[in-house]
């Protein structure tokens, strides 16, 4: 059942550029919400790894959206915001190429 509100976000066209000429994607002010849509949310897996001297947990979550022009445009350049957490896009698949569902895999990293 698609009963969870999920924000679909992309980098602002007027995002702040760093001194090195890149956009800092960790700054929320550099993102804009394209739309908020309902999705079915399923947590799929998680793993721990040591990065430097810190343990980082990465969680994989699947978001099942109804197919429409907004969800069909989701790419790796977007991100999802759900329940206060930010998910980077792993992939977005048009299920069975039937234009009825978009399955998006999101990755959330935390320590």
C-alpha positions as a Markdown table, in Angstrom:
| # | Residue | x | y | z |
|---|---|---|---|---|
| 1 | Unk | 0.0 | 0.0 | 0.0 |
| 2 | Unk | 1.4 | 3.4 | -1.0 |
| 3 | Unk | 0.7 | 5.3 | 2.2 |
| 4 | Unk | 4.0 | 7.0 | 3.1 |
| 5 | Unk | 4.8 | 10.6 | 2.1 |
| 6 | Unk | 8.2 | 10.8 | 0.3 |
| 7 | Unk | 9.8 | 14.1 | -0.9 |
| 8 | Unk | 11.4 | 13.9 | -4.3 |
| 9 | Unk | 14.3 | 16.4 | -4.4 |
| 10 | Unk | 16.9 | 17.6 | -7.0 |
| 11 | Unk | 19.8 | 20.0 | -6.9 |
| 12 | Unk | 18.7 | 23.7 | -7.3 |
| 13 | Unk | 19.8 | 25.4 | -10.5 |
| 14 | Unk | 21.1 | 28.2 | -8.3 |
| 15 | Unk | 23.0 | 25.9 | -5.8 |
| 16 | Unk | 26.0 | 27.4 | -4.0 |
| 17 | Unk | 29.3 | 26.4 | -5.7 |
| 18 | Unk | 32.4 | 25.8 | -3.5 |
| 19 | Unk | 35.8 | 27.4 | -4.0 |
| 20 | Unk | 36.8 | 24.3 | -6.0 |
| 21 | Unk | 33.9 | 24.7 | -8.4 |
| 22 | Unk | 31.7 | 21.9 | -7.2 |
| 23 | Unk | 28.3 | 21.8 | -5.4 |
| 24 | Unk | 28.3 | 20.5 | -1.8 |
| 25 | Unk | 25.4 | 18.0 | -2.0 |
| 26 | Unk | 25.4 | 17.6 | 1.8 |
| 27 | Unk | 23.9 | 21.1 | 2.3 |
| 28 | Unk | 20.1 | 20.9 | 2.4 |
| 29 | Unk | 19.9 | 24.5 | 1.0 |
| 30 | Unk | 21.3 | 23.2 | -2.3 |
| 31 | Unk | 18.3 | 21.0 | -2.8 |
| 32 | Unk | 14.7 | 21.7 | -3.8 |
| 33 | Unk | 11.6 | 19.6 | -3.4 |
| 34 | Unk | 10.1 | 18.7 | -6.8 |
| 35 | Unk | 7.1 | 17.0 | -5.4 |
| 36 | Unk | 5.8 | 15.0 | -2.4 |
| 37 | Unk | 4.3 | 11.6 | -3.4 |
| 38 | Unk | 2.9 | 8.6 | -1.7 |
| 39 | Unk | 5.0 | 5.4 | -1.9 |
| 40 | Unk | 5.2 | 1.9 | -0.4 |
| 41 | Unk | 8.4 | 1.8 | 1.6 |
| 42 | Unk | 10.3 | -1.4 | 2.3 |
| 43 | Unk | 13.7 | -1.6 | 4.2 |
| 44 | Unk | 15.7 | -4.2 | 2.3 |
| 45 | Unk | 19.2 | -4.5 | 3.9 |
| 46 | Unk | 21.9 | -2.8 | 5.9 |
| 47 | Unk | 25.6 | -3.3 | 6.3 |
| 48 | Unk | 28.4 | -2.0 | 8.5 |
| 49 | Unk | 31.8 | -1.0 | 7.4 |
| 50 | Unk | 34.7 | 0.8 | 8.9 |
| 51 | Unk | 35.7 | 4.0 | 7.2 |
| 52 | Unk | 38.7 | 5.6 | 8.7 |
| 53 | Unk | 38.2 | 5.0 | 12.4 |
| 54 | Unk | 34.4 | 5.2 | 12.2 |
| 55 | Unk | 31.7 | 2.5 | 11.7 |
| 56 | Unk | 29.3 | 3.5 | 9.0 |
| 57 | Unk | 26.0 | 1.8 | 8.5 |
| 58 | Unk | 24.4 | 1.9 | 5.1 |
| 59 | Unk | 20.7 | 1.0 | 4.7 |
| 60 | Unk | 19.1 | 0.0 | 1.5 |
| 61 | Unk | 15.4 | 0.9 | 1.1 |
| 62 | Unk | 12.9 | 0.3 | -1.7 |
| 63 | Unk | 10.3 | 3.0 | -2.6 |
| 64 | Unk | 7.5 | 1.9 | -4.8 |
| 65 | Unk | 5.8 | 4.8 | -6.5 |
| 66 | Unk | 2.9 | 5.0 | -8.9 |
| 67 | Unk | 4.2 | 5.8 | -12.4 |
| 68 | Unk | 3.8 | 9.4 | -13.5 |
| 69 | Unk | 5.8 | 12.1 | -15.2 |
| 70 | Unk | 7.5 | 13.1 | -12.0 |
| 71 | Unk | 8.5 | 9.6 | -10.8 |
| 72 | Unk | 9.5 | 8.6 | -14.3 |
| 73 | Unk | 12.1 | 11.4 | -14.3 |
| 74 | Unk | 13.9 | 10.2 | -11.1 |
| 75 | Unk | 17.6 | 9.6 | -11.8 |
| 76 | Unk | 20.7 | 9.3 | -9.7 |
| 77 | Unk | 20.9 | 13.1 | -9.7 |
| 78 | Unk | 17.8 | 13.2 | -7.4 |
| 79 | Unk | 17.4 | 12.2 | -3.8 |
| 80 | Unk | 14.5 | 11.2 | -1.6 |
| 81 | Unk | 13.6 | 12.5 | 1.8 |
| 82 | Unk | 11.5 | 10.2 | 4.0 |
| 83 | Unk | 10.7 | 10.3 | 7.7 |
| 84 | Unk | 13.5 | 12.9 | 8.2 |
| 85 | Unk | 16.1 | 10.8 | 6.5 |
| 86 | Unk | 17.9 | 11.4 | 3.2 |
| 87 | Unk | 18.3 | 8.6 | 0.7 |
| 88 | Unk | 20.7 | 8.8 | -2.3 |
| 89 | Unk | 19.3 | 7.1 | -5.4 |
| 90 | Unk | 20.8 | 3.8 | -6.3 |
| 91 | Unk | 18.5 | 3.1 | -9.3 |
| 92 | Unk | 15.0 | 3.7 | -10.5 |
| 93 | Unk | 13.2 | 1.0 | -12.5 |
| 94 | Unk | 10.0 | 1.1 | -14.5 |
| 95 | Unk | 8.6 | -2.2 | -13.3 |
| 96 | Unk | 8.0 | -4.6 | -16.1 |
| 97 | Unk | 8.2 | -1.6 | -18.5 |
| 98 | Unk | 4.4 | -1.3 | -18.0 |
| 99 | Unk | 4.4 | 2.4 | -17.0 |
| 100 | Unk | 2.4 | 1.6 | -13.8 |
| 101 | Unk | 5.1 | 1.5 | -11.1 |
| 102 | Unk | 8.5 | 3.0 | -10.5 |
| 103 | Unk | 10.7 | 1.1 | -8.1 |
| 104 | Unk | 13.5 | 3.3 | -6.6 |
| 105 | Unk | 16.3 | 1.9 | -4.4 |
| 106 | Unk | 17.6 | 4.5 | -2.0 |
| 107 | Unk | 20.7 | 4.3 | 0.2 |
| 108 | Unk | 21.0 | 6.0 | 3.6 |
| 109 | Unk | 24.4 | 6.2 | 5.2 |
| 110 | Unk | 24.9 | 7.0 | 8.9 |
| 111 | Unk | 27.3 | 6.4 | 11.7 |
